[in-house]
Amino acid sequence: MATTKDLTWGGIAVRFLAALLLVYLTFNPTGFSWFHWTVKPMIDTPTAALGTLNPLKVLAGISLAACWWFFLQASQRSLGVVGAIFILALFATFFWALSYWHIFTPGSSAAIAHLTLVSVALILGLGLSWSSVKRRITGQVDTDVVA
């Protein structure tokens, strides 16, 4: 019987997919994102910027901001800034290796944007999962100290 302390690949995948959904709902190069729905029209037509806002766009923006806060807070507490930088460096080196071996050609800005977005989602997903991974490997439990 699985307990809440059990870590599965499925649990890690769900966390990554949630992070990927958050990242792609906020911005993506396809043009279907909160940024393109809300911010881009205000940039394109600055004189009618406030006229393009409506309560649904603001509600969606506040919801996304709250989700970002939750994901970033959990990732920062789990990985720390140094851990996030190491993971980012790992992904950057991996993408550099793909380019070096001509598996990936960084000629497309959309491809680079997708790789960047997936990297951010991987960092957030790992941040949400890292405490469970660490507990399983080392037996150490992360706790938050509130002063």
N, C-alpha and C positions, 0 to 999 in steps of 0.2 A: 504494500500500500504506500502510495506516494504521500509525502508530507510537504508542507510549505517550505521546508529546508532543502528538499531535493532539487537539484539542478539538472535539467535535461537540455539536450540540443534543441528540442522544440521550444523550450522556454527562452533560450538565447535567440532563436530565430524569430519568435514573436516580438521580443524586445527590439531586435534589429529592424523588423518590418514596421513596427510602430515608429521608430526613429526615422526610417526612410520615408514613411508617409508624412510625418511632420515636416521634414526637410523639403520634400517635393510639393507639399501643399503650400508652403511658404514661398518658395521660388523654384522654378525650373526653366530650362531653355526652350521648352515647347510652347510657352506662352499661356498655359493653363495653370495659373497659380494665384494666390492671394495678391502677390506683388503686381502681377499683370492686370488683375481685376480691380485693384484699388489704387495703388500708388502710380502706376504708369499713366493712367488717364489724367491724374493731377499734374504729372510732369509734362505730358504732351500738350495740355491745355491749362496753363497756369491761371489764366483769367477766370476760368470756370472750375477751379480746383475744388472749392467747397460744394459746388453744385453736383459733383460726381459722387460725393459721400452719401451713404444712406445707413440706417441703423444695422442692417444685415452685414455690411462690410465692416463696420466698427465692431460688431459682436464677434465676427469671424477673426478680426485682428486681435481683439482682446483674448479670445480663446487660444489662438496660436501663441500669443505672447505668454500666456499662463503655462501652456504645454512646454514652450521653450524654457521657461524658468524652471519647471519641474525637471526636465531632462538635463539641463545644464547643472542645476544644483546637485542632483543625484550623481551625475558623472564627476563633478568636481570633488564631491565628498568621497567617492569611490576611488577614482584614479588620481586625483590631484592635478595640479597644473603641469607638473613635470611628467607625470604619466601620460597625460593627453598629448604633450609635446613629443614624447617618445613614440607614441602610436602614430601621430601625424608624420613624424620623420620616417617611420617604418613604411607607411603607405606611400609617401613621396618617393622614397628610394625604390619601392616596388614598381611604381609607375615609371620612374626613370629607367629601371632595368627593362621594362617592357618596351620603352622607346629605344633604348640602346640596342636591344636585340631585334628591332624592327617588327615587333609584334603589334605595337600601337604607334601610330603616327600622330603626333600632337598638332596636326595642321588644322583640325576642326575645333573651333571655339566651343561648339556644342558638346563635343566629346570630352573636352577638358572640363567643361562645366559639369557634365554628368559624373565624371571621375571625382571631381571635388565634392559634389553633393553626396555621392556614395561614401566617400571617405568621412565626411562629417557625420553621416548616419551610422557608419561603423564605429566611430569614436563614441557617439552617444549610446549606441546599442551595447558596446563593450562597457561603457561607464555604468549602465544600468545593470549589467550582469557581473561586473568584476567582483563585487563584494561576495557574491555567491560562489564564484570560481575560487577566490582566495580562501574562503571558509572551507571549501571542499578539499583544496590542495593542502592547506596549512593547518586547518582547524581553528584559525584565528577568526574572531568575529569583530566586524567593524561596528562601532557605536558612535552616535553623535553626542557630543558634550554641549549642553546648552548652559551658557553662563548667565 
